[in-house]
Amino acid sequence: MIAMGAAPASGASLRPSGPGRRARVGKGVLALLLVPLTATAADAPADLPKRRSGLWQIATSVAGAQPASPVRLCVDEQLDDLARQLTEGAVSCAQQAIRREGDRFIAESVCRIGGSTATTRAVFTGSFDAAYRADIRSTYVPPLLGRADGQATIDATWLGPCPPEQRPGDLTLGNGTTINLYDARDGALAK
């Protein structure tokens, strides 16, 4: 898993801001924005169920960090695969395992992120059709961005079909800025 609570590098910004505005960001900044939204998808093998298509509200809380505003993500059938593709260059995993224990999925990984090794355990509960929760714990050796460990919780709720003004892959941040994840894959974002 990538650093929980990581912020874009100094000088990186998301412009324009405000409702309905689309941002152009570099792929490195995008990888940080996707975390922890897609970090668990990137860590887990393809055995983790895919989310139901439609609009999801995702709230993330990171231990020791200010609460973040929930984001909204327009999901289609291919988006979880795309999340893995977008993080492939940033994360190299030597071990990845997922198993089902009753109504829970347990994902464990050991990955290289920059010069650190991240050991992560994520426990998923709920349904990928309506609502799910991920409790994530990671340790970093040596510390990553000044952190030796991290804890995060992701609560996601399916809100219904995506509104007509949204297209699959649209990630709308709390400030109204929208980033399309498919545009990142296709190289439409600034480098």
N, CA and C of each residue as an Amber inpcrd file, in Angstrom:
protein
   573
   0.8360000  -1.1820000   0.0000000   0.0000000   0.0000000   0.0000000
   0.8740000   1.2360000   0.0000000   0.4360000   2.2580000  -0.6470000
   1.1590000   3.5170000  -0.6990000   0.9330000   4.2610000   0.6130000
   1.7790000   5.2290000   0.8760000   1.7310000   5.9710000   2.1420000
   0.3510000   6.5220000   2.4160000  -0.2130000   6.1150000   3.5280000
  -1.5050000   6.6560000   3.9160000  -1.2900000   8.0670000   4.4370000
  -2.1150000   8.9730000   3.9900000  -2.0150000  10.3440000   4.4500000
  -0.9660000  11.1420000   3.7020000  -0.4120000  10.5640000   2.6330000
   0.5890000  11.2920000   1.8670000  -0.0610000  12.4580000   1.1500000
   0.6890000  13.5030000   0.9780000   0.1960000  14.6820000   0.2700000
   0.9930000  14.8450000  -1.0060000   0.4360000  15.5030000  -2.0040000
   1.1980000  15.7630000  -3.2080000   2.4920000  16.4910000  -2.8840000
   3.4820000  16.2690000  -3.7180000   4.7970000  16.8800000  -3.5160000
   4.6820000  18.3960000  -3.4940000   5.6320000  19.0070000  -2.8340000
   5.6460000  20.4580000  -2.7520000   5.6060000  21.0540000  -4.1430000
   4.7670000  22.0330000  -4.3190000   4.6420000  22.6920000  -5.6060000
   3.5720000  22.0810000  -6.4890000   3.0880000  20.8790000  -6.1480000
   2.0350000  20.2540000  -6.9400000   0.7110000  20.8600000  -6.5120000
  -0.1430000  21.1000000  -7.4680000  -1.4260000  21.6630000  -7.1030000
  -2.5070000  21.0710000  -7.9730000  -3.7030000  21.2450000  -7.5170000
  -4.8720000  20.8250000  -8.2660000  -5.6010000  22.0910000  -8.6680000
  -5.4810000  22.4650000  -9.9160000  -6.1880000  23.6250000 -10.4090000
  -6.9730000  23.2140000 -11.6190000  -8.0560000  23.7150000 -11.9140000
  -8.7870000  24.6950000 -11.1370000  -9.5720000  24.0180000 -10.0310000
 -10.0070000  24.7930000  -9.0440000 -10.8500000  24.2400000  -7.9980000
 -12.2310000  24.8410000  -8.1230000 -13.1600000  24.1980000  -7.4530000
 -14.5280000  24.6740000  -7.4770000 -15.4300000  23.6670000  -8.1480000
 -16.7080000  23.7460000  -7.8690000 -17.6700000  22.7890000  -8.3910000
 -17.6270000  22.6930000  -9.9050000 -17.6230000  21.4490000 -10.4020000
 -17.7060000  21.2040000 -11.8260000 -16.4390000  21.4640000 -12.6030000
 -15.3450000  21.8030000 -11.9660000 -14.1170000  22.1160000 -12.6790000
 -13.2660000  20.8720000 -12.7770000 -12.5580000  20.7460000 -13.8690000
 -11.7030000  19.5940000 -14.1040000 -10.2600000  19.9960000 -13.9260000
  -9.5330000  19.1630000 -13.2050000  -8.1200000  19.4340000 -12.9490000
  -7.2560000  18.6160000 -13.8910000  -6.0950000  19.1600000 -14.1870000
  -5.0790000  18.4400000 -14.9400000  -3.8940000  18.2920000 -13.9940000
  -3.5330000  17.0450000 -13.7310000  -2.4350000  16.7910000 -12.8140000
  -1.5060000  15.7610000 -13.4280000  -0.2610000  15.7650000 -12.9790000
   0.6990000  14.7640000 -13.4330000   0.3850000  13.4120000 -12.8330000
   0.9030000  12.3610000 -13.4570000   0.6190000  11.0060000 -12.9790000
   1.1640000  10.7550000 -11.5840000   2.2990000  11.3540000 -11.2190000
   2.8370000  11.1650000  -9.8700000   1.8980000  11.7330000  -8.8250000
   1.3710000  12.9240000  -9.0820000   0.4200000  13.5360000  -8.1640000
  -0.8610000  12.7130000  -8.1430000  -1.2780000  12.2300000  -9.3180000
  -2.4860000  11.4250000  -9.3870000  -2.3430000  10.1640000  -8.5430000
  -1.2000000   9.5240000  -8.5820000  -0.9920000   8.3140000  -7.7760000
  -1.1820000   8.6330000  -6.2960000  -0.6950000   9.7750000  -5.8430000
  -0.8750000  10.1540000  -4.4460000  -2.3360000  10.4610000  -4.1380000
  -3.0500000  11.0640000  -5.0840000  -4.4600000  11.3720000  -4.8730000
  -5.2960000  10.1110000  -4.7630000  -4.9180000   9.1070000  -5.5150000
  -5.6860000   7.8730000  -5.5160000  -5.5470000   7.0980000  -4.2230000
  -4.5950000   7.4730000  -3.4190000  -4.3470000   6.7530000  -2.1900000
  -5.0260000   7.4880000  -1.0490000  -5.7290000   6.8370000  -0.1680000
  -5.9210000   5.4070000  -0.1480000  -7.1130000   4.9070000  -0.9400000
  -7.6910000   5.7090000  -1.7990000  -8.8630000   5.2560000  -2.5570000
  -8.6070000   3.9820000  -3.3350000  -7.4710000   3.9150000  -4.0230000
  -7.2160000   2.7350000  -4.8280000  -6.0770000   1.9040000  -4.2940000
  -5.4640000   2.3310000  -3.2280000  -4.3160000   1.5880000  -2.7210000
  -4.6910000   0.1590000  -2.4000000  -5.8390000  -0.0290000  -1.8090000
  -6.2250000  -1.3820000  -1.4740000  -6.4820000  -2.1840000  -2.7360000
  -7.0130000  -1.5720000  -3.7640000  -7.2100000  -2.2880000  -5.0160000
  -5.8730000  -2.6190000  -5.6550000  -4.9070000  -1.7220000  -5.5430000
  -3.6010000  -1.9640000  -6.1170000  -2.8640000  -3.0620000  -5.3650000
  -3.0450000  -3.1340000  -4.0500000  -2.3710000  -4.1390000  -3.2420000
  -2.9340000  -5.5200000  -3.4750000  -4.2340000  -5.6070000  -3.6650000
  -4.8950000  -6.8970000  -3.6750000  -4.8660000  -7.5240000  -5.0520000
  -4.6630000  -8.8350000  -5.1130000  -4.7950000  -9.5230000  -6.3770000
  -6.2160000  -9.3720000  -6.9080000  -6.4300000  -9.8340000  -8.1200000
  -7.7180000  -9.6570000  -8.7830000  -8.8510000 -10.4100000  -8.0960000
  -8.5780000 -11.1790000  -7.0290000  -9.6020000 -11.9600000  -6.3420000
 -10.5770000 -11.1030000  -5.5420000 -10.2250000  -9.8770000  -5.2330000
 -11.1190000  -9.0080000  -4.4830000 -12.2940000  -8.6480000  -5.3770000
 -13.5370000  -8.7560000  -4.8770000 -14.6850000  -8.4310000  -5.7350000
 -14.6270000  -6.9940000  -6.2420000 -15.1580000  -6.7930000  -7.4250000
 -15.2290000  -5.4400000  -7.9770000 -16.4630000  -4.7390000  -7.4310000
 -16.3610000  -3.4150000  -7.3640000 -17.4860000  -2.6240000  -6.8900000
 -18.5980000  -2.5850000  -7.9350000 -19.8020000  -2.3940000  -7.4430000
 -20.9650000  -2.2170000  -8.3110000 -20.7910000  -0.9340000  -9.1090000
 -21.1890000  -0.9520000 -10.3520000 -21.1390000   0.2540000 -11.1720000
 -22.0910000   1.3020000 -10.6160000 -21.6790000   2.5610000 -10.7110000
 -22.5000000   3.6670000 -10.2410000 -21.6770000   4.6390000  -9.4190000
 -22.3520000   5.5120000  -8.7200000 -21.7070000   6.5600000  -7.9380000
 -21.4630000   6.0790000  -6.5090000 -20.2010000   6.1510000  -6.0920000
 -19.8020000   5.7590000  -4.7370000 -19.3150000   6.9870000  -3.9830000
 -19.7250000   7.1020000  -2.7290000 -19.1550000   8.1130000  -1.8390000
 -18.1500000   7.3950000  -0.9570000 -16.9420000   7.9390000  -0.8930000
 -15.8490000   7.2870000  -0.1850000 -15.2920000   8.2520000   0.8520000
 -15.3740000   7.8320000   2.1020000 -14.8330000   8.6250000   3.2060000
 -13.6130000   7.8910000   3.7500000 -12.5250000   8.6170000   3.8930000
 -11.2810000   8.0360000   4.3760000 -10.8430000   8.7680000   5.6280000
 -10.5080000   8.0040000   6.6370000  -9.9220000   8.6090000   7.8360000
  -8.5580000   7.9700000   8.0480000  -7.5650000   8.8170000   8.2540000
  -6.1910000   8.3810000   8.4450000  -5.7740000   8.7700000   9.8580000
  -5.2680000   7.7890000  10.5990000  -4.8330000   8.0570000  11.9750000
  -3.7830000   9.1620000  11.9820000  -3.9790000  10.1520000  12.8440000
  -3.0320000  11.2400000  12.9900000  -3.1560000  12.3440000  11.9590000
  -4.1690000  12.2750000  11.1040000  -4.3500000  13.3020000  10.0680000
  -5.7050000  13.9760000  10.2460000  -5.8210000  15.1850000   9.7060000
  -7.0970000  15.8990000   9.7200000  -8.1160000  15.0990000   8.9090000
  -9.3670000  15.0960000   9.3110000 -10.3900000  14.4040000   8.5270000
 -10.4880000  15.0130000   7.1260000 -10.6030000  14.1720000   6.1530000
 -10.7430000  14.6250000   4.7650000 -12.2140000  14.6100000   4.3770000
 -12.5830000  15.4800000   3.4660000 -13.9420000  15.4610000   2.9490000
 -14.1400000  14.2060000   2.1130000 -15.3330000  13.6230000   2.1640000
 -15.5880000  12.4570000   1.3100000 -15.4520000  12.8390000  -0.1630000
 -15.1090000  11.8670000  -0.9690000 -15.0390000  12.0550000  -2.4110000
 -16.1250000  11.2060000  -3.0490000 -16.4220000  11.5180000  -4.2920000
 -17.3960000  10.7280000  -5.0490000 -16.6980000  10.2080000  -6.2990000
 -16.9510000   8.9360000  -6.5820000 -16.2880000   8.2640000  -7.6900000
 -17.3150000   7.5420000  -8.5340000 -17.3110000   7.8430000  -9.8270000
 -18.2040000   7.1860000 -10.7770000 -17.5020000   5.9180000 -11.2730000
 -18.0080000   4.7670000 -10.8550000 -17.3810000   3.4720000 -11.1120000
 -18.1000000   2.7670000 -12.2570000 -17.3210000   2.1650000 -13.1560000
 -17.8790000   1.2410000 -14.1430000 -17.1740000  -0.1060000 -13.9890000
 -17.4810000  -1.0490000 -14.8740000 -16.9790000  -2.4160000 -14.7380000
 -15.4570000  -2.5200000 -14.7880000 -14.7830000  -1.5940000 -15.4430000
 -13.3360000  -1.6820000 -15.6180000 -12.5200000  -0.8270000 -14.6440000
 -13.1520000  -0.0380000 -13.8160000 -12.4070000   0.9450000 -13.0270000
 -11.4420000   0.3230000 -12.0170000 -11.8290000  -0.7600000 -11.3590000
 -10.9190000  -1.3600000 -10.3840000  -9.6650000  -1.9150000 -11.0650000
  -9.8050000  -2.4260000 -12.2870000  -8.6230000  -2.8510000 -13.0490000
  -7.7520000  -1.6480000 -13.3870000  -8.3740000  -0.5300000 -13.7420000
  -7.6380000   0.6840000 -14.0720000  -6.8330000   1.1740000 -12.8680000
  -7.4070000   1.0970000 -11.6810000  -6.6920000   1.5380000 -10.4780000
  -5.3910000   0.7630000 -10.3210000  -5.4280000  -0.5240000 -10.5920000
  -4.2020000  -1.3230000 -10.5210000  -3.1870000  -0.8460000 -11.5630000
  -3.6620000  -0.5810000 -12.7800000  -2.7710000  -0.1410000 -13.8550000
  -2.0940000   1.1810000 -13.5160000  -2.8380000   2.1180000 -12.9490000
  -2.2910000   3.4450000 -12.6690000  -1.2310000   3.4290000 -11.5790000
  -1.2700000   2.4480000 -10.6880000  -0.2990000   2.4070000  -9.6070000
   0.8490000   1.4520000  -9.8810000   0.8370000   0.7520000 -11.0140000
   1.8780000  -0.2330000 -11.3080000   3.2840000   0.3440000 -11.2710000
   3.5080000   1.5160000 -11.7940000   4.8460000   2.0820000 -11.8130000
   5.3130000   2.6020000 -10.4600000   4.3820000   2.9270000  -9.5830000
   4.7350000   3.5050000  -8.2900000   4.9760000   2.4430000  -7.2200000
   4.4320000   1.2520000  -7.4100000   4.4950000   0.2060000  -6.3920000
   4.9480000  -1.0960000  -7.0370000   5.9050000  -1.7740000  -6.3870000
   6.3680000  -3.0820000  -6.8290000   6.1930000  -4.0450000  -5.6640000
   5.3300000  -5.0420000  -5.8230000   5.0000000  -5.9390000  -4.7190000
   5.6620000  -7.3030000  -4.8870000   6.3820000  -7.7140000  -3.8470000
   7.0170000  -9.0300000  -3.8380000   6.0340000 -10.0910000  -3.3570000
   5.1040000  -9.6990000  -2.5050000   4.1050000 -10.6280000  -1.9810000
   2.7430000  -9.9710000  -2.0020000   1.7590000 -10.7350000  -2.4450000
   0.3740000 -10.2880000  -2.3970000  -0.4810000 -11.5160000  -2.1600000
  -1.3820000 -11.4210000  -1.2240000  -2.2800000 -12.5330000  -0.9540000
  -3.6240000 -11.9840000  -0.5220000  -4.6590000 -12.6800000  -0.9100000
  -5.9970000 -12.3290000  -0.4610000  -6.7150000 -13.6210000  -0.1380000
  -7.4840000 -13.5720000   0.9240000  -8.2580000 -14.7510000   1.2920000
  -9.5850000 -14.2870000   1.8740000 -10.5220000 -15.1800000   1.7850000
 -11.8390000 -14.9040000   2.3570000 -11.9400000 -15.6440000   3.6800000
 -12.3750000 -14.9350000   4.7080000 -12.6250000 -15.5290000   6.0160000
 -14.0510000 -15.1700000   6.3970000 -14.9690000 -16.0860000   6.1660000
 -16.3830000 -15.8070000   6.4280000 -16.8640000 -14.6880000   5.5360000
 -17.3300000 -13.5960000   6.1410000 -17.8340000 -12.4600000   5.3570000
 -16.7860000 -11.3710000   5.1750000 -15.5230000 -11.6840000   5.4760000
 -14.4430000 -10.7010000   5.3430000 -13.4500000 -11.1450000   4.2750000
 -12.8190000 -10.1600000   3.6610000 -11.6760000 -10.4100000   2.7860000
 -10.4550000  -9.8290000   3.4690000  -9.3790000 -10.5980000   3.5120000
  -8.1250000 -10.1590000   4.1060000  -7.1090000 -10.0450000   2.9710000
  -6.5650000  -8.8600000   2.7610000  -5.5320000  -8.6330000   1.7410000
  -4.2430000  -8.2780000   2.4590000  -3.1660000  -8.9770000   2.1290000
  -1.8600000  -8.7080000   2.7280000  -0.8370000  -8.5600000   1.6120000
   0.0820000  -7.6220000   1.8000000   1.0890000  -7.3900000   0.7700000
   2.3810000  -6.8730000   1.3890000   3.4570000  -7.1040000   0.6500000
   4.7600000  -6.5180000   0.9510000   5.2230000  -5.8760000  -0.3480000
   5.3450000  -4.5520000  -0.3440000   5.6140000  -3.8070000  -1.5750000
   6.7470000  -2.8020000  -1.3730000   7.4800000  -2.5210000  -2.4510000
   8.4910000  -1.4640000  -2.4590000   7.8300000  -0.1930000  -2.9770000
   8.0020000   0.8640000  -2.2160000   7.5000000   2.1790000  -2.6150000
   8.6670000   3.1290000  -2.4500000   9.2060000   3.5840000  -3.5510000
  10.4110000   4.3940000  -3.4690000  11.4980000   3.5680000  -2.8030000
  12.1130000   4.0830000  -1.7610000  13.1610000   3.3620000  -1.0560000
  12.6680000   2.6140000   0.1630000  11.3630000   2.4840000   0.3520000
  10.8040000   1.8350000   1.5350000  10.0910000   0.5370000   1.1690000
  10.0240000  -0.3520000   2.1620000   9.2160000  -1.5610000   2.0410000
   7.9760000  -1.3670000   2.8980000   6.8190000  -1.5110000   2.2790000
   5.5400000  -1.3570000   2.9780000   4.9270000  -2.7370000   3.1760000
   4.6250000  -3.0530000   4.4260000   3.9250000  -4.2900000   4.7510000
   2.5200000  -3.8900000   5.1770000   1.5140000  -4.3770000   4.4430000
   0.1450000  -3.9070000   4.6260000  -0.8000000  -5.0690000   4.8560000
  -1.7650000  -4.8200000   5.7360000  -2.8690000  -5.7640000   5.9520000
  -4.1550000  -4.9530000   5.8920000  -5.0580000  -5.3420000   5.0030000
  -6.3450000  -4.6680000   4.8490000  -7.4540000  -5.6830000   5.0750000
  -8.4190000  -5.3170000   5.9000000  -9.5710000  -6.1730000   6.1780000
 -10.8030000  -5.4820000   5.6090000 -11.4610000  -6.1460000   4.6570000
 -12.6470000  -5.6100000   3.9970000 -13.8760000  -6.3090000   4.5470000
 -14.8780000  -5.5260000   4.9240000 -16.1570000  -6.0660000   5.3590000
 -17.2640000  -5.3660000   4.5820000 -18.4230000  -5.9950000   4.5460000
 -19.5500000  -5.4030000   3.8410000 -19.7180000  -6.0140000   2.4750000
 -20.4250000  -5.2900000   1.6480000 -20.7560000  -5.7640000   0.3090000
 -20.2240000  -4.7780000  -0.7140000 -19.6600000  -5.2780000  -1.7770000
 -19.1630000  -4.4000000  -2.8260000 -20.2990000  -3.9640000  -3.7540000
 -21.5300000  -4.3510000  -3.4050000 -22.7160000  -3.9180000  -4.1440000
 -23.3600000  -2.6820000  -3.5200000 -23.2210000  -2.5080000  -2.1950000
 -23.9470000  -1.4290000  -1.5250000 -23.0660000  -0.5930000  -0.5970000
 -22.2380000  -1.2350000   0.2050000 -21.3750000  -0.5140000   1.1380000
 -20.2880000  -1.4670000   1.6150000 -19.1010000  -0.9280000   1.8000000
 -18.0180000  -1.7290000   2.3600000 -17.1160000  -0.8450000   3.2090000
 -16.3270000  -1.5100000   4.0280000 -15.3750000  -0.8320000   4.9000000
 -14.0410000  -1.5510000   4.7540000 -12.9720000  -0.7760000   4.7420000
 -11.6240000  -1.3320000   4.7380000 -10.8620000  -0.7470000   5.9130000
 -10.3520000  -1.6150000   6.7580000  -9.4670000  -1.2080000   7.8520000
  -8.0600000  -1.6110000   7.4380000  -7.1710000  -0.6350000   7.3210000
  -5.8580000  -0.8440000   6.7170000  -4.7670000  -0.4530000   7.7060000
  -3.7800000  -1.3120000   7.8290000  -2.6000000  -1.0310000   8.6610000
  -1.3630000  -1.3170000   7.8340000  -0.4100000  -0.3770000   7.8730000
   0.8420000  -0.5380000   7.1340000   2.0160000  -0.1640000   8.0120000
   3.1580000  -0.8090000   7.7530000   4.4280000  -0.4010000   8.3480000
   5.3900000  -0.1380000   7.2050000   6.3080000   0.8130000   7.4090000
   7.2470000   1.2260000   6.3680000   8.6650000   1.1520000   6.9160000
   9.5450000   0.4220000   6.2090000  10.9630000   0.2980000   6.6020000
  11.8180000   0.5950000   5.3830000  12.6570000   1.6180000   5.4330000
  12.6810000   2.6840000   6.4290000  11.4010000   3.5230000   6.3220000
  11.1910000   4.4350000   7.2720000   9.9700000   5.2520000   7.2370000
   9.7750000   5.9340000   5.8750000   8.5300000   6.0330000   5.4720000
   8.1520000   6.6470000   4.2030000   7.5120000   7.9920000   4.4920000
   8.0630000   9.0470000   3.9060000   7.5680000  10.4040000   4.1350000
   7.4840000  10.6980000   5.6380000   8.4800000  10.1940000   6.3790000
   8.5520000  10.4510000   7.8020000   7.6710000   9.5710000   8.6690000
   7.0110000   8.5830000   8.0740000   6.0990000   7.7220000   8.8390000
   6.6100000   6.2860000   8.8500000   6.6690000   5.6870000  10.0440000
   7.0630000   4.2840000  10.1740000   5.8550000   3.3590000  10.0700000
   4.6680000   3.9090000  10.3030000   3.4630000   3.0980000  10.1830000
   2.2830000   3.9990000   9.8630000   1.1840000   3.3740000   9.5280000
  -0.0190000   4.1330000   9.2200000  -1.2490000   3.2670000   9.3730000
  -2.3450000   3.9110000   9.7100000  -3.6360000   3.2540000   9.8180000
  -4.6510000   4.1190000   9.0900000  -5.5360000   3.4670000   8.3650000
  -6.5980000   4.1880000   7.6770000  -7.8570000   3.3410000   7.6590000
  -8.9750000   4.0210000   7.5730000 -10.2610000   3.3660000   7.4080000
 -10.9460000   3.9940000   6.2070000 -11.4650000   3.1540000   5.3480000
 -12.2140000   3.6180000   4.1860000 -13.6410000   3.1150000   4.3360000
 -14.5980000   4.0260000   4.2910000 -16.0140000   3.6730000   4.2900000
 -16.5970000   4.1250000   2.9680000 -17.1290000   3.1770000   2.2130000
 -17.6670000   3.4930000   0.8890000 -19.1330000   3.0730000   0.8180000
 -19.9390000   3.9460000   0.2310000 -21.3730000   3.6990000   0.1040000
 -21.8000000   3.9500000  -1.3370000 -22.5450000   2.9970000  -1.9060000
 -23.0980000   3.1620000  -3.2520000 -24.2930000   4.0860000  -3.1570000
 -24.2930000   5.1560000  -3.9710000 -25.3590000   6.1550000  -3.9150000
 -26.4200000   5.9680000  -4.9860000 -26.0960000   5.2080000  -6.0270000
 -27.0240000   5.0190000  -7.1370000 -26.2810000   5.1850000  -8.4470000
 -27.0060000   5.2910000  -9.5500000 -26.3470000   5.5000000 -10.8400000
 -25.5800000   6.8280000 -10.8580000 -24.5560000   6.8920000 -11.6800000
 -23.8070000   8.1450000 -11.8380000 -24.7050000   9.1860000 -12.4880000
 -24.6280000  10.4450000 -12.0440000 -25.4280000  11.4960000 -12.6740000
 -25.0260000  11.6850000 -14.1380000 -25.9140000  12.2080000 -14.9490000
 -25.6200000  12.3780000 -16.3730000 -24.3810000  13.2300000 -16.6520000
 -24.0700000  14.1900000 -15.7770000 -22.9170000  15.0570000 -16.0240000
 -21.5900000  14.3840000 -15.6720000 -21.6360000  13.2110000 -15.0670000
 -20.4120000  12.4960000 -14.7320000 -20.2010000  11.3600000 -15.7100000
 -18.9230000  11.0840000 -15.9550000 -18.6100000   9.9360000 -16.7940000
 -17.7910000   8.9480000 -15.9790000 -17.7720000   7.6800000 -16.3790000
 -17.0090000   6.6940000 -15.6240000 -15.5690000   7.1580000 -15.4110000
 -15.0840000   6.9540000 -14.1990000 -13.7270000   7.3640000 -13.8490000
 -13.6430000   8.7360000 -13.2170000 -14.7250000   9.5050000 -13.1960000
 -14.6950000  10.8260000 -12.5720000 -14.5700000  10.6770000 -11.0570000
 -13.5220000  11.2840000 -10.5210000 -13.2710000  11.3510000  -9.0900000
 -13.4650000  12.8060000  -8.6940000 -14.5180000  13.0850000  -7.9110000
 -14.8160000  14.4460000  -7.5010000 -14.3880000  14.6280000  -6.0570000
 -13.4170000  15.5350000  -5.8650000 -12.8750000  15.8140000  -4.5390000
 -13.8400000  16.6810000  -3.7490000 -13.5840000  16.8120000  -2.4530000
 -14.4530000  17.5870000  -1.5740000 -14.6010000  19.0370000  -1.9820000
 -13.5990000  19.5950000  -2.6840000 -13.6780000  20.9970000  -3.1060000
 -14.3630000  21.1680000  -4.4610000 -14.8690000  20.0660000  -5.0310000
 -15.5690000  20.1320000  -6.3090000 -14.7020000  19.8710000  -7.5120000
 -13.3930000  19.7880000  -7.3380000 -12.4970000  19.4870000  -8.4430000
 -12.7050000  18.0470000  -8.8940000 -12.7610000  17.8370000 -10.2070000
 -12.9550000  16.5040000 -10.7600000 -11.7350000  16.0930000 -11.5750000
 -11.2950000  14.8720000 -11.3310000 -10.1810000  14.2670000 -12.0750000
 -10.7300000  12.9880000 -12.6810000 -10.5200000  12.7740000 -13.9710000
 -10.9790000  11.5390000 -14.5850000  -9.8250000  10.5480000 -14.6610000
 -10.0030000   9.3840000 -14.0610000  -8.9490000   8.3760000 -13.9920000
  -8.6510000   7.7560000 -15.3510000  -9.6300000   7.6700000 -16.2180000
  -9.3920000   7.1530000 -17.5750000  -8.5230000   8.1160000 -18.3730000
  -8.7110000   9.4210000 -18.1650000  -7.8560000  10.3950000 -18.8380000
  -6.3980000  10.1900000 -18.4390000  -6.1610000   9.8330000 -17.1690000
  -4.8020000   9.5910000 -16.7010000  -4.1990000   8.3970000 -17.4480000
  -4.9720000   7.3500000 -17.5880000  -4.4960000   6.1660000 -18.3130000
  -4.1590000   6.5070000 -19.7630000  -4.9720000   7.3270000 -20.3760000
  -4.8060000   7.6470000 -21.7830000  -3.8050000   8.7540000 -22.0250000
  -3.1790000   9.2510000 -20.9630000  -2.1480000  10.2860000 -21.1140000
  -2.7070000  11.6590000 -21.3360000  -3.9880000  11.8670000 -21.0350000
  -4.5980000  13.1770000 -21.2710000  -4.2640000  14.1710000 -20.1780000
  -3.6520000  13.7060000 -19.0980000  -3.2990000  14.6330000 -18.0190000
  -1.9110000  15.2130000 -18.2580000  -1.6740000  16.3760000 -17.6970000
  -0.3710000  17.0130000 -17.8220000   0.7050000  16.1590000 -17.1730000
   1.9070000  16.1980000 -17.7020000   2.9940000  15.3950000 -17.1320000
   3.8310000  16.2130000 -16.2040000
